[in-house]
């Protein structure tokens, strides 16, 4: 599964979300070889880049080229607990065994 974190500039915030996603995946004990996590800016994003896109909720409407089912909107992009909860939801929805 490929997950991409998206922010306006594709630098600090999206990289922080990427790290929080990777930490959540490790904490859930999944096989990391089955995941690719990256980050990018909102202007460069395309639907083929990832299976899911983590993005701050107010930026989500600007991602018009991304199907809504691929967008994981975050109320607080700096809240690691919210990122962890959204990662767990994706694992559950995709029937990926985790601890």
C-alpha positions, 0 to 999 in steps of 0.5 A: 500500500502506498500512502502519501502525505500532502501539504501546501509546500510539500516540505515540513508539515507533510514530512512530519505527517509521513513520519507519524504514519510510519511510526503508527505502522511500526507500532501496529506491527505490520510488515513495513515492506508492504508499505511505501510512505512519502510526502509531496506538495499539493500542486504535484499530487496526482491520483496514481501517486498513492492509494491514500493521501493524508491531508489537512481537512481545509486543503482536501477540497483543493485536491480536485484530481484525487478521488474522495475515497483516496483522501484521508482528511486530518482535522489537526495535521500535527496530532499524531494520535489522529494520524494513528487512528486514521492509519488503524482505520485504513488497516481495518478497511483493507483487512490488514492484520495488525496489533 
